[in-house]
């Protein structure tokens, strides 16, 4: 089978969040099942070196404001297709936001162009390679099936993957012509969404199959509380919706071989974890202590529940816990965590920003990772935590509920617990879960057993890649049946 991924980012080339990790890892897992995958992303400035080494395989005299081309190159074990359009993507800083911190005003054209290029590859192919299925990821690729619908001749089916339904890509209806969309597509069955052009909505309405990143999140999306206005559409398409857990790249995230650590370790011998803890304490200005070292590696937003953590910080510190925070996001939350670091000097340390190497070290050096998200489609940091023996303390929602086994009495007796879950999702219950973690940590024998169990918990892509392949086959067969 030949498969085209269309996405806005892909690790290790360009990354702002977990989407990039998924796009960089799934093709490798699918390749082991004899699937040929090419990944189409924009050629941002950071990818200029790859573009210079690549081969031009498709060109556009005029694509939403200027010339463009698709450049093919093999890099980091991936077959990459880079959409070079300087007028759309040759910009400094964040790939989605301008210098003022707001969305680029032409994001509709930027990612409309990405979708259009994906559709063109779908119908014309690249040299002698024509995809059997296109997998469009998140709103930035949501118009792929709309452009395919406008094209002539044979066209591949589309699988639309929702990584986070909170980001929907909504634009004014007056942009329809600028995006090259036919007027007849602006209907409730097409790209129209409450009077606007909805990129994600278009993908969900016009694709053959839909996936999202965990079984629990798939069920949550069918409800008004989580569907964010798209729950009705998804209920109508429930038979075409699959929840498939994310995995992680076990080669990149391996405490036995990770070069970002000061000492490697494994489930057989966890001694090296203590050296990493000492390094994290030094980096974050934390004192040593008998209590657990908690960490947060996250966007600092209300979705992530970090306002609740701020509320419970006095409780965490009173129990002898310490906290290392790495992240960026809303200025008010950034300031609040910096203030907390000053108020609880030695017990709380904050670094604003994101550093991939440091995130590896924090995972290795912490005892537990706090993820109190109000909603979480899947989450990857808890999977990294499991892999590194850093026990996840998570809200019972989305993929967090699917991947962490709560250390309740039954699970402890059955030797299957891998972390702590809490519900309902509020500050009080988060405080209780922190207390539970501290109590468990005091029993070092039981904690070490949980660490080893977590590190052996399957978090790779093998099973999920097989599930994706089933969906791709179903999408392909829906066109031939």
RONUMI-946140 format. One line per 4 residues: their letters; for each residue z, x, y of N, C-alpha, C, O. Coordinates in steps of 0.2 Angstrom, whole numbers. Example, Ala and Ser with C-alpha at 12.3 -4.5 7.8 and 13.67 -1.06 7.14 Angstrom:
2
AS = 39 66 -28 39 62 -22 39 66 -16 42 71 -17  35 64 -11 36 68 -5 39 64 0 40 67 6
This chain:
481
XXXX = 0 4 -6 0 0 0 0 4 6 3 10 6  -4 2 11 -4 6 18 0 1 23 -2 -5 24  4 4 27 9 1 31 9 4 38 9 10 39  8 0 43 9 3 50 15 0 53 16 -6 54
XXXX = 19 5 56 25 3 59 23 3 67 20 8 69  25 -2 71 25 -1 78 31 -2 81 35 -7 80  33 3 85 40 3 88 40 7 94 35 10 96  46 6 98 46 10 105 49 16 104 49 20 109
XXXX = 53 18 99 56 25 98 56 26 91 56 22 86  57 33 89 57 35 83 61 42 83 59 47 86  66 43 79 70 49 78 66 54 73 63 51 68  66 60 74 70 64 79 66 65 86 68 69 90
XXXX = 60 61 87 56 63 93 59 60 99 59 63 104  61 54 99 64 50 105 68 45 103 67 41 98  74 45 106 80 41 103 84 38 109 87 42 113  85 32 109 91 29 114 96 25 110 101 24 112
XXXX = 94 24 103 99 20 99 97 20 92 93 24 90  101 16 88 100 16 81 93 14 79 91 16 73  89 10 83 82 8 81 78 15 79 74 15 74  79 20 83 75 26 82 77 29 75 72 31 72
XXXX = 83 29 73 85 32 67 82 28 61 80 31 56  82 21 62 78 17 56 71 19 56 68 20 50  68 19 62 60 20 61 59 27 59 54 28 55  63 32 60 62 38 57 64 39 50 61 44 47
XXXX = 68 35 47 70 36 40 67 31 35 65 33 30  65 25 37 62 20 32 55 23 29 54 22 23  51 26 33 45 28 30 45 33 25 42 33 20  50 37 26 52 43 21 54 39 14 52 41 9
XXXX = 58 34 15 60 31 9 55 27 5 54 27 -1  50 24 9 45 20 7 40 25 4 36 23 -1  39 31 6 34 36 3 36 37 -4 31 39 -8  42 37 -6 44 38 -12 42 33 -17 43 33 -23
XXXX = 40 27 -14 38 21 -18 30 20 -17 28 15 -18  27 26 -16 20 26 -15 17 22 -10 12 19 -10  20 21 -4 18 18 2 16 23 7 20 27 9  10 22 10 8 26 15 9 23 22 7 17 23
XXXX = 14 26 26 16 23 32 14 28 38 15 34 38  11 24 43 10 28 49 14 24 54 15 18 54  17 28 59 22 26 64 18 26 71 17 32 73  17 21 74 15 21 81 20 20 86 24 15 86
XXXX = 21 25 91 25 24 96 22 27 103 17 30 102  25 25 109 22 28 115 23 36 115 27 38 113  18 39 119 18 46 120 22 47 126 19 48 131  29 47 126 33 48 132 32 56 133 30 60 129
XXXX = 35 58 139 34 65 141 37 70 136 35 75 135  43 68 133 46 72 128 42 74 122 43 78 118  36 70 121 32 71 115 25 75 117 21 75 113  25 77 123 19 81 126 17 86 121 11 87 120
XXXX = 22 90 118 20 95 114 16 93 108 12 96 105  19 87 105 15 84 99 9 82 101 4 83 97  8 79 107 1 76 109 -4 82 109 -10 81 107  -2 87 112 -6 93 113 -9 96 106 -14 99 106
XXXX = -5 95 101 -6 98 94 -10 93 90 -13 95 85  -10 87 92 -13 81 88 -20 80 89 -24 84 92  -23 75 85 -30 74 85 -31 67 87 -28 62 85  -36 66 92 -37 60 95 -41 56 90 -46 58 88
XXXX = -38 50 88 -42 45 83 -44 39 86 -47 35 82  -42 37 92 -44 30 95 -43 31 102 -39 34 105  -48 28 106 -48 29 113 -49 22 116 -52 17 114  -46 21 122 -47 15 126 -49 17 133 -46 21 137
XXXX = -55 15 136 -57 16 142 -53 14 148 -51 17 153  -50 8 146 -45 4 151 -40 0 147 -42 -5 144  -34 2 147 -29 -1 144 -23 -3 149 -19 1 150  -23 -9 152 -18 -11 156 -17 -6 162 -11 -5 164
XXXX = -22 -4 165 -21 0 171 -24 7 171 -25 10 176  -27 9 165 -30 16 165 -32 17 158 -31 13 153  -35 23 157 -37 25 151 -31 27 146 -26 28 148  -33 27 139 -27 28 134 -31 30 128 -37 29 127
XXXX = -27 34 124 -29 36 117 -23 36 112 -18 36 114  -25 36 106 -20 37 101 -21 44 98 -27 45 96  -16 47 97 -16 54 94 -12 54 88 -7 52 87  -15 57 83 -12 57 76 -9 64 75 -13 69 76
XXXX = -3 65 72 -1 71 70 5 70 65 8 65 65  5 75 60 11 75 55 16 79 58 15 85 60  22 76 58 28 80 61 34 78 58 35 72 57  39 82 56 45 80 53 45 75 47 49 71 46
XXXX = 40 77 43 39 72 37 36 65 38 36 61 34  34 64 45 31 58 46 24 58 49 22 63 52  20 53 47 13 52 50 13 48 56 14 42 56  13 52 62 14 49 68 8 47 72 3 51 71
XXXX = 7 41 75 2 39 80 5 39 87 10 34 87  3 42 91 6 43 98 1 39 103 -5 42 104  3 34 106 -1 31 111 0 34 118 5 33 121  -5 38 120 -5 42 126 -8 37 132 -14 36 131
XXXX = -4 36 137 -7 32 142 -2 34 148 3 31 149  -5 39 152 0 42 157 2 37 162 7 38 165  -2 32 164 -1 27 169 5 23 167 8 19 171  7 22 160 12 18 158 18 22 155 24 19 156
XXXX = 17 28 153 23 31 149 25 38 152 30 41 150  21 41 156 22 47 159 27 47 165 25 47 171  33 45 163 39 44 168 45 48 166 46 48 160  49 50 171 55 54 169 61 49 167 60 43 168
XXXX = 66 52 163 72 48 162 71 44 156 67 45 151  75 38 157 76 33 151 69 30 150 65 29 155  67 29 144 61 26 142 60 19 144 54 16 144  65 15 145 65 8 147 67 7 154 65 2 157
XXXX = 71 12 157 74 10 164 71 15 169 70 21 168  70 13 175 68 17 181 74 21 183 80 20 181  73 25 189 79 29 192 85 24 194 90 27 195  83 18 196 88 14 199 92 10 193 97 6 195
XXXX = 91 12 187 95 9 181 92 2 179 95 -1 175  87 0 182 84 -7 181 78 -6 176 75 0 176  76 -11 173 70 -11 169 64 -9 173 64 -11 179  60 -5 170 53 -3 174 50 -10 175 50 -14 170
XXXX = 48 -11 181 45 -18 183 39 -20 179 37 -26 178  35 -15 176 29 -16 172 31 -15 164 26 -13 161  37 -16 162 38 -15 155 34 -20 151 33 -19 145  32 -26 154 27 -30 150 21 -27 148 18 -27 143
XXXX = 18 -23 153 12 -20 152 13 -14 148 8 -12 143  18 -10 148 19 -4 144 20 -6 137 16 -3 133  24 -11 135 24 -13 128 19 -18 126 18 -19 120  16 -21 131 10 -25 129 5 -20 126 1 -22 121
XXXX = 4 -15 130 -1 -10 128 1 -7 121 -4 -6 117  7 -6 119 9 -3 113 7 -9 107 4 -7 102  9 -15 109 7 -20 104 -1 -21 103 -3 -22 98  -4 -20 109 -12 -21 108 -15 -15 104 -19 -16 100
XXXX = -12 -9 105 -15 -3 101 -13 -4 94 -17 -3 90  -7 -7 92 -5 -8 86 -10 -13 82 -12 -13 77  -12 -19 86 -17 -24 84 -24 -21 83 -27 -22 78  -26 -16 87 -32 -13 86 -32 -9 80 -37 -9 77
XXXX = -27 -5 79 -27 -1 73 -27 -5 67 -30 -4 62  -24 -11 67 -24 -16 62 -30 -19 60 -32 -20 54  -35 -20 65 -41 -22 63 -47 -17 62 -51 -18 58  -46 -11 66 -51 -6 65 -49 0 61 -54 3 58
XXXX = -43 1 60 -41 6 56 -41 13 60 -43 13 65  -38 18 57 -38 25 59 -43 29 54 -40 30 49  -49 31 56 -53 34 52 -54 30 46 -57 25 46  -52 32 40 -53 28 34 -47 25 31 -46 22 26
XXXX = -42 24 36 -35 21 34 -35 15 38 -35 15 44  -34 9 34 -33 3 37 -27 0 34 -26 -1 28  -22 -2 38 -16 -5 36 -16 -11 32 -20 -16 34  -13 -12 26 -12 -19 23 -7 -23 26 -8 -29 26
XXXX = -2 -20 30 3 -24 33 5 -20 39 5 -14 39  7 -24 45 10 -21 50 17 -23 51 18 -29 50  22 -19 52 29 -20 53 30 -19 60 30 -13 62  31 -24 64 32 -24 71 40 -24 72 43 -28 69
XXXX = 43 -20 76 50 -19 77 52 -21 84 50 -17 89  56 -26 85 59 -28 91 54 -30 96 48 -30 95  57 -33 102 52 -36 106 47 -32 109 41 -34 111  48 -25 109 43 -21 112 36 -21 108 31 -19 110
XXXX = 37 -23 101 31 -24 97 29 -31 96 25 -33 91  32 -36 99 32 -43 97 25 -46 98 24 -51 95  21 -43 103 14 -46 104 9 -44 99 3 -46 99  11 -40 94 6 -38 89 2 -44 86 -4 -44 86
XXXX = 6 -49 83 2 -54 80 -1 -59 85 -6 -62 83  1 -59 91 -3 -63 96 -10 -59 97 -15 -63 98  -10 -53 98 -16 -49 99 -21 -50 93 -27 -50 93  -18 -49 87 -22 -50 81 -25 -57 81 -30 -58 79
XXXX = -21 -62 83 -24 -69 83 -30 -70 87 -34 -74 86  -30 -66 92 -36 -66 97 -42 -62 94 -48 -63 97  -41 -58 89 -46 -53 87 -51 -56 82 -49 -61 79  -57 -54 81 -62 -56 76 -61 -52 70 -58 -47 70
XXXX = -63 -55 64 -64 -52 58 -57 -52 54 -52 -55 56  -57 -48 49 -51 -47 45 -45 -44 49 -46 -40 53  -39 -46 47 -33 -44 51 -27 -44 46 -27 -48 42  -23 -39 46 -17 -38 42 -12 -43 44 -11 -45 50
XXXX = -8 -45 39 -2 -49 41 3 -45 44 3 -39 44  8 -48 48 13 -45 52 20 -47 49 21 -53 48  24 -42 48 31 -43 47 35 -41 53 34 -36 56  39 -46 56 43 -45 62 50 -43 61 53 -47 57
XXXX = 52 -37 63 59 -35 62 63 -36 68 62 -33 73  69 -40 67 74 -40 73 79 -35 72 83 -36 67  80 -31 76 85 -26 76 91 -28 80 97 -27 79  90 -32 86 95 -35 90 92 -41 94 88 -39 98
XXXX = 94 -47 92 90 -53 95 92 -53 103 90 -58 106  97 -50 105 100 -50 112 94 -48 117 94 -49 123  90 -43 114 84 -41 118 78 -44 116 75 -43 111  75 -48 121 70 -53 119 63 -51 123 58 -54 121
XXXX = 63 -48 128 57 -46 131 54 -52 135 49 -55 133  57 -55 140 55 -61 143 52 -59 150 55 -55 154  46 -62 151 42 -60 157 39 -66 160 38 -71 157  37 -66 167 35 -72 170 28 -74 167 24 -70 165
XXXX = 27 -80 167 21 -83 164 14 -81 168 9 -81 165  15 -79 174 9 -77 178 7 -70 176 1 -68 178  10 -67 171 8 -61 168 3 -61 162 1 -57 159  2 -68 161 -2 -69 155 -9 -65 155 -11 -62 150
XXXX = -13 -66 160 -19 -63 161 -19 -56 161 -23 -52 158  -14 -53 165 -13 -46 165 -12 -43 158 -14 -37 157  -9 -47 154 -8 -44 147 -14 -46 142 -13 -44 136  -19 -49 145 -25 -50 141 -24 -55 136 -27 -55 130
XXXX = -19 -60 137 -17 -65 132 -21 -72 134 -21 -73 140  -24 -75 129 -28 -81 131 -23 -87 132 -18 -87 130  -26 -91 137 -21 -97 139 -19 -101 133 -13 -104 134  -23 -102 128 -21 -106 123 -15 -104 119 -12 -107 115
XXXX = -14 -97 120 -8 -94 116 -1 -96 120 4 -96 117  -2 -99 126 4 -100 130 7 -107 128 6 -112 132  9 -108 122 12 -114 119 19 -113 116 20 -107 115  22 -118 114 29 -117 111 28 -114 104 32 -112 101
XXXX = 22 -115 101 20 -112 94 18 -105 95 17 -101 90  17 -103 101 14 -96 102 19 -91 106 24 -90 104  17 -89 112 21 -84 116 25 -87 121 29 -84 124  25 -94 122 29 -97 128 36 -98 125 37 -100 120
XXXX = 40 -97 130 47 -97 128 51 -99 135 52 -95 139  53 -106 135 56 -109 141 52 -107 147 55 -105 152  46 -108 147 42 -106 153 40 -99 154 36 -98 159  42 -95 150 41 -88 151 37 -85 145 36 -89 140
XXXX = 34 -79 146 31 -76 140 37 -72 136 40 -68 139  38 -74 130 43 -71 126 40 -66 121 37 -69 116  41 -60 122 38 -55 117 41 -56 110 37 -57 105  48 -56 109 51 -57 103 49 -64 100 48 -64 94
XXXX = 50 -69 104 48 -75 102 41 -76 99 40 -79 94  36 -73 102 30 -73 100 29 -70 93 26 -72 88  33 -64 92 33 -61 85 36 -65 80 33 -65 74  41 -68 82 44 -73 77 40 -79 75 40 -81 69
XXXX = 37 -81 80 33 -87 79 26 -86 75 24 -90 71  23 -80 76 16 -79 74 16 -74 68 10 -73 65  21 -71 66 21 -66 60 21 -70 54 23 -76 54  19 -67 49 20 -70 42 27 -70 39 29 -75 36
XXXX = 30 -64 40 37 -64 37 42 -61 43 39 -58 48  48 -62 42 53 -60 47 59 -56 43 61 -59 38  61 -51 46 67 -47 43 72 -46 48 70 -45 54  78 -45 46 83 -42 51 87 -38 47 86 -37 41
XXXX = 92 -35 50 95 -28 47 101 -29 43 105 -24 41  103 -35 41 109 -36 37 109 -44 34 106 -48 38  111 -45 28 111 -52 26 116 -57 30 114 -62 32  122 -54 32 126 -58 37 123 -60 43 123 -65 46
XXXX = 120 -55 46 116 -56 53 111 -61 52 110 -65 57  107 -61 47 102 -66 45 105 -73 45 102 -77 48  110 -74 42 114 -80 42 116 -82 49 116 -88 51  119 -77 53 122 -79 59 116 -81 64 118 -85 68
XXXX = 110 -78 63 105 -79 68 103 -87 68 100 -89 72  105 -90 62 103 -97 62 107 -102 65 106 -108 65  112 -99 69 117 -103 72 117 -102 80 114 -97 82  118 -107 84 118 -106 91 122 -101 94 120 -98 99
XXXX = 128 -99 91 132 -94 93 129 -87 93 130 -83 97  124 -86 88 122 -79 88 114 -79 89 111 -74 90  111 -85 88 103 -85 88 101 -84 95 95 -83 96  105 -85 101 103 -84 107 97 -87 109 92 -85 113
XXXX = 96 -94 108 91 -98 110 85 -98 105 81 -102 105  85 -94 100 80 -93 95 82 -96 88 78 -95 83  88 -98 88 91 -101 81 87 -106 78 86 -107 72  84 -111 83 80 -117 80 74 -114 77 72 -117 72
XXXX = 70 -110 80 64 -107 77 65 -103 71 62 -104 66  71 -100 71 73 -96 64 75 -101 59 73 -100 53  78 -106 61 80 -111 55 73 -114 53 73 -115 46  68 -115 57 62 -118 54 58 -113 50 54 -115 46
XXXX = 60 -107 51 56 -101 47 61 -98 42 60 -92 40  66 -101 40 72 -98 36 69 -96 30 71 -91 27  64 -99 27 61 -97 20 57 -90 21 57 -87 16  55 -89 27 52 -82 28 57 -77 31 54 -71 32
XXXX = 63 -78 32 68 -73 34 72 -70 29 75 -73 25  72 -63 29 76 -59 25 81 -55 29 79 -52 34  87 -54 26 91 -49 29 92 -43 24 94 -44 19  90 -38 27 90 -31 23 94 -26 26 93 -24 32
XXXX = 99 -24 23 104 -19 26 100 -12 28 96 -10 24  102 -10 34 100 -3 36 103 2 31 108 1 28  100 8 31 103 13 27 103 19 32 101 18 38  104 25 30 104 31 34 101 36 30 100 36 24
XXXX = 98 41 34 95 47 31 100 52 28 104 55 32  100 52 22 106 56 19 105 64 19 109 68 18  99 66 21 97 73 23 100 75 29 103 80 30  99 71 34 102 72 41 109 71 41 113 75 45
XXXX = 112 66 38 119 64 38 122 66 32 123 62 27  124 73 31 127 75 25 132 80 27 131 86 30  139 79 26 144 83 28 144 90 23 147 95 25  140 90 18 140 96 14 135 101 17 135 107 15
XXXX = 130 99 21 125 103 24 124 103 31 120 107 34  128 99 35 127 98 42 129 104 46 134 106 46  123 106 49 124 112 53 128 111 60 129 116 64  129 105 62 133 103 68 140 104 67 144 103 72
XXXX = 143 105 61 150 105 59 152 112 60 148 117 59  159 113 61 162 120 61 163 122 54 164 127 52  164 117 49 165 118 42 162 112 38 163 106 40  159 113 33 156 108 29 161 106 23 166 110 22
XXXX = 160 100 20 165 98 15 162 92 11 156 90 13  165 90 6 162 85 2 167 80 -1 173 82 0  165 75 -5 170 71 -8 175 75 -13 180 73 -14  172 80 -16 176 84 -21 181 89 -17 186 90 -20
XXXX = 179 91 -11 184 95 -7 183 94 0 178 95 3  188 90 2 188 88 9 192 92 14 193 90 20  194 98 12 198 103 16 194 105 23 197 105 28  188 105 23 184 107 29 185 102 34 183 103 40
XXXX = 187 96 33 187 90 38 193 92 43 192 91 49  198 96 41 203 98 45 201 102 51 203 102 56  196 107 49 194 112 54 189 108 59 190 110 65  186 103 57 182 99 62 186 95 66 185 94 72
XXXX = 192 92 63 197 89 67 200 93 73 200 91 79  201 99 71 204 104 76 199 105 82 201 105 88  192 105 80 187 106 85 186 100 90 185 101 96  187 94 87 186 88 91 192 88 95 191 86 101
XXXX = 198 89 93 204 89 97 203 94 103 205 92 109  200 100 102 199 105 107 194 102 112 195 103 118  189 99 110 183 97 114 185 91 119 183 91 124  190 87 116 192 81 120 199 82 123 201 77 126
XXXX = 202 88 123 208 89 126 214 85 123 218 83 126  214 84 116 219 80 113 224 85 110 222 90 107  230 83 110 235 86 106 235 85 99 232 80 96  238 90 95 238 88 88 244 83 86 248 83 90
XXXX = 244 80 81 249 75 79 248 73 72 244 75 68  254 69 70 254 67 63 250 60 62 248 58 57  248 57 68 245 51 67 237 52 67 235 57 67  234 46 65 226 47 64 223 48 71 225 46 76
XXXX = 217 52 70 213 53 76 207 48 75 203 48 71  207 43 80 202 38 80 196 40 84 197 44 89  190 37 83 185 39 87 181 33 89 181 28 85  177 33 94 172 28 96 166 32 98 166 36 102
XXXX = 160 30 95 153 33 97 149 27 98 147 24 93  148 25 104 145 19 106 142 18 113 144 22 117  138 13 113 136 11 120 142 7 123 146 4 119  144 9 129 150 6 132 148 -1 135 147 -1 141
XXXX = 148 -6 131 146 -13 133 151 -18 130 154 -17 126  151 -24 134 156 -29 131 154 -31 124 158 -33 120  147 -31 122 145 -33 115 149 -29 110 151 -31 105  150 -22 112 154 -18 107 161 -19 107 165 -15 103
XXXX = 164 -24 111 171 -25 111 175 -20 113 181 -20 112  173 -16 117 177 -10 120 182 -12 125 187 -8 127  181 -18 128 186 -20 133 192 -22 129 198 -21 132  191 -25 123 197 -26 119 201 -20 117 207 -20 117
XXXX = 197 -14 116 200 -8 114 204 -6 120 210 -3 119  202 -6 126 205 -4 132 212 -8 132 217 -5 134  212 -14 130 218 -18 131 223 -16 125 229 -16 127  221 -13 120 225 -11 114 227 -4 115 230 -1 110
XXXX = 224 0 119 225 7 120 233 9 120 235 14 116  237 5 124 244 7 124 247 6 117 251 10 115  245 1 113 247 0 106 245 6 102 249 9 98  239 8 102 236 14 98 240 20 100 243 24 95
XXXX = 242 22 106 245 28 108 252 27 106 255 32 104  255 21 106 263 21 104 264 22 97 269 24 95  258 21 93 259 22 86 258 29 84 258 31 78  256 33 89 255 41 87 247 42 86 246 47 84
XXXX = 243 37 87 236 38 86 233 42 92 236 42 98  227 45 91 224 48 97 217 45 96 214 43 91  213 46 102 206 43 102 201 47 106 203 50 111  196 49 103 190 52 106 184 47 107 182 44 102
XXXX = 182 47 113 177 42 115 171 46 117 171 50 122  165 44 114 158 47 116 154 41 117 152 37 113  151 40 123 147 35 125 145 34 132 148 38 136  141 30 133 139 28 140 137 21 140 135 18 135
XXXX = 137 18 146 135 11 147 137 8 154 135 11 159  140 2 154 142 -1 160 147 3 164 152 6 161  145 4 170 149 9 174 157 7 174 161 11 174  158 0 174 165 -2 174 169 1 168 175 3 168
XXXX = 166 0 162 169 3 156 169 10 156 174 13 153  164 14 158 164 21 159 170 23 163 174 27 161  171 20 169 177 22 173 184 20 170 188 24 170  184 15 166 190 13 163 192 18 157 198 19 157
XXXX = 187 20 154 189 25 148 191 32 151 195 35 149  188 34 157 190 40 160 197 39 163 201 44 163  198 33 166 205 32 169 210 33 163 215 35 164  208 30 157 213 30 151 214 37 149 220 39 147
XXXX = 209 41 149 210 48 147 215 52 152 218 56 150  215 50 158 219 53 163 226 50 162 231 54 162  227 43 161 233 40 160 237 43 154 243 44 153  233 43 148 235 45 142 233 52 140 230 53 134
XXXX = 234 57 145 231 64 143 234 67 137 240 66 136  230 70 133 232 72 127 231 67 121 231 69 115  231 61 123 231 56 117 224 52 117 221 50 112  221 52 123 214 49 124 209 54 127 211 57 133
XXXX = 204 55 125 199 59 128 192 56 128 190 53 123  188 57 134 182 53 135 177 58 137 178 62 142  171 58 134 165 61 136 159 56 137 157 52 133  157 55 144 152 50 145 145 53 144 144 59 146
XXXX = 141 50 140 134 52 139 133 52 131 137 49 128  128 55 129 127 55 122 124 62 120 120 64 123  127 64 114 125 71 112 125 70 104 130 69 101  119 71 101 118 70 94 122 75 90 126 73 85
XXXX = 122 81 92 126 86 88 134 84 89 137 85 84  136 83 95 143 81 95 145 75 91 150 74 89  140 70 91 142 64 87 143 66 80 147 63 76  139 71 77 140 73 70 147 76 69 151 75 65
XXXX = 149 80 74 155 84 74 161 78 74 166 79 71  160 73 79 166 68 79 167 65 73 172 63 71  161 63 70 161 59 63 165 63 58 169 61 54  164 70 58 167 74 53 174 76 55 178 76 50
XXXX = 176 76 61 183 77 63 188 72 64 194 73 65  185 66 64 190 60 65 192 57 58 189 58 53  198 53 59 200 50 53 197 43 52 196 41 46  196 40 58 194 33 57 189 32 63 190 34 69
XXXX = 184 27 63 180 26 68 181 18 70 181 14 65  182 17 76 183 10 78 177 6 80 173 9 85  175 1 78 169 -3 79 171 -10 80 170 -14 75  174 -12 86 176 -19 87 171 -24 90 172 -28 94
XXXX = 165 -23 87 159 -27 90 160 -35 90 162 -37 85  158 -38 95 158 -45 95 152 -48 91 153 -53 88  147 -44 91 142 -46 86 138 -39 85 138 -35 89  136 -38 79 133 -32 77 128 -33 71 129 -34 65
XXXX = 121 -33 73 116 -34 68 117 -30 62 117 -33 56  118 -24 62 119 -20 56 124 -15 58 130 -15 55  122 -10 62 127 -5 64 125 1 60 124 0 54  125 7 62 124 13 59 130 18 59 131 21 54
XXXX = 134 17 64 140 22 65 145 21 59 148 26 57  146 15 57 150 14 51 148 17 45 151 19 41  141 17 44 138 20 38 139 28 39 140 31 34  138 31 45 139 38 46 147 39 44 148 44 41
XXXX = 151 35 46 158 36 45 160 36 38 163 40 35  157 31 34 158 31 27 155 38 24 159 41 19  150 40 26 147 46 23 151 52 24 152 57 20  155 52 30 159 58 32 166 57 31 170 61 33
XXXX = 168 51 27 175 50 25 179 49 32 185 50 32  176 46 37 179 43 43 179 36 42 174 32 43  185 33 40 185 26 38 184 21 44 187 22 49  179 17 43 178 12 48 183 6 49 185 3 44
XXXX = 185 5 55 189 -1 57 185 -5 61 183 -4 66  183 -11 58 177 -15 60 179 -22 61 183 -25 58  175 -25 66 175 -33 66 171 -36 61 166 -33 59  173 -41 58 170 -45 53 164 -49 55 165 -55 56
XXXX = 159 -45 56 152 -48 59 146 -44 57 147 -38 56  141 -48 56 134 -44 55 135 -39 49 138 -41 44  131 -34 50 131 -29 45 138 -25 44 139 -22 39  142 -26 49 149 -23 48 152 -26 42 156 -23 38
XXXX = 152 -33 42 155 -37 36 152 -35 29 155 -35 24  145 -33 29 142 -32 23 143 -25 20 142 -24 15  145 -20 25 145 -13 23 152 -10 22 153 -5 19  157 -13 24 164 -11 24 168 -15 20 168 -21 21
XXXX = 171 -12 15 176 -16 10 183 -16 13 186 -10 13  186 -21 15 193 -21 18 198 -19 13 198 -21 7  203 -15 16 208 -12 12 214 -17 11 219 -16 13  212 -23 8 217 -28 7 220 -27 0 218 -22 -3
XXXX = 225 -30 -2 229 -29 -8 225 -29 -14 225 -24 -18  220 -34 -14 216 -34 -20 211 -28 -21 210 -25 -26  208 -26 -15 204 -21 -15 207 -14 -16 204 -10 -20  213 -13 -14 217 -7 -15 218 -7 -23 218 -1 -26
XXXX = 220 -12 -26 222 -12 -33 216 -11 -37 216 -8 -42  210 -13 -35 204 -12 -38 200 -6 -37 195 -4 -39  203 -2 -32 201 5 -30 194 4 -27 189 8 -29  192 -1 -23 186 -2 -20 186 -2 -12 180 -2 -9
XXXX = 192 -2 -9 192 -2 -2 189 4 1 190 10 -1  185 3 7 182 9 10 184 8 18 181 13 22  188 4 20 189 3 27 193 -3 29 197 -6 24  193 -5 35 197 -11 37 193 -15 41 189 -13 46
XXXX = 193 -22 40 190 -27 43 195 -31 47 201 -32 45  193 -34 53 197 -39 56 193 -45 58 188 -45 61  197 -51 58 194 -57 61 200 -62 62 205 -61 58  200 -66 67 194 -67 72 194 -61 76 198 -57 76
XXXX = 188 -61 80 187 -55 84 190 -56 91 187 -59 95  196 -53 91 200 -53 98 204 -47 98 205 -43 93  207 -46 104 211 -40 105 217 -40 101 219 -34 98  220 -45 100 226 -46 95 225 -43 88 228 -39 85
XXXX = 219 -46 85 218 -44 79 215 -37 78 216 -33 73  212 -34 83 210 -27 84 217 -23 84 217 -18 80  222 -25 87 228 -21 87 231 -21 80 234 -16 78  231 -27 77 234 -27 70 230 -22 65 233 -19 61
XXXX = 223 -22 66 219 -17 62 221 -10 63 221 -6 59  222 -9 70 224 -2 71 231 0 68 232 5 66  236 -5 68 242 -4 65 241 -3 57 244 1 54  237 -7 54 235 -6 47 233 1 46 235 4 41
XXXX = 228 3 50 226 10 49 231 15 49 231 20 45  235 15 54 241 19 55 246 19 49 248 24 47  247 13 46 251 13 40 248 16 34 251 19 31  242 14 33 238 17 28 238 25 28 239 28 23
XXXX = 237 27 34 236 34 35 242 38 34 242 44 32  248 35 35 254 38 33 255 39 26 259 44 24  252 36 22 251 37 14 245 41 13 240 39 11  246 48 14 240 52 14 237 52 7 231 54 7
XXXX = 240 51 1 237 51 -5 232 45 -5 227 46 -8  235 39 -3 230 33 -3 225 34 2 219 32 0  226 37 7 221 38 12 215 43 10 209 41 11  217 48 7 212 53 4 208 50 -2 202 51 -2
XXXX = 211 45 -6 207 42 -11 202 37 -8 197 37 -10  204 34 -2 199 30 1 194 34 5 188 32 4  195 39 7 190 44 10 185 46 5 179 45 6  187 48 -1 183 50 -6 179 44 -8 173 45 -10
XXXX = 182 38 -9 178 32 -11 173 31 -6 167 29 -8  174 31 0 170 29 6 164 34 6 158 32 7  165 41 4 160 46 4 155 45 -1 149 47 -1  157 42 -7 153 41 -12 149 34 -12 145 32 -16
XXXX = 151 30 -7 148 23 -6 141 24 -5 139 28 0  136 20 -8 129 21 -7 127 18 0 128 12 2  125 23 4 122 21 11 115 23 12 113 23 18  112 26 7 105 28 8 100 22 9 102 16 9
XXXX = 93 24 9 88 19 10 85 16 3 81 12 4  87 19 -3 83 17 -9 83 10 -10 77 7 -11  89 6 -10 88 -1 -12 85 -5 -6 81 -10 -8  86 -3 0 84 -7 5 76 -6 6 72 -11 7
XXXX = 74 0 4 66 1 4 63 -3 -1 58 -6 1  66 -4 -7 63 -8 -12 63 -15 -9 58 -19 -11  68 -18 -6 68 -24 -3 63 -25 2 60 -31 2  62 -20 7 57 -21 12 50 -21 8 45 -25 10
XXXX = 49 -17 3 43 -17 -1 41 -24 -3 35 -26 -3  46 -28 -6 45 -34 -8 43 -39 -3 38 -43 -4  46 -38 3 43 -42 9 36 -41 11 32 -45 12  34 -34 11 28 -32 13 23 -35 8 17 -38 10
XXXX = 24 -35 2 20 -38 -4 19 -46 -3 14 -48 -3  25 -49 -1 25 -56 0 20 -58 6 16 -63 6  21 -54 11 17 -55 17 9 -54 16 5 -58 18  8 -49 12 1 -47 10 -2 -53 6 -7 -55 6
XXXX = 2 -55 1 0 -60 -4 -1 -67 0 -5 -71 -3  3 -68 5 2 -74 9 -5 -75 12 -7 -81 13  -8 -70 13 -15 -70 16 -20 -71 10 -26 -73 12  -18 -69 4 -23 -70 -1 -22 -76 -6 -27 -77 -10
X = -16 -79 -5 -15 -85 -10 -18 -91 -7 -18 -96 -11
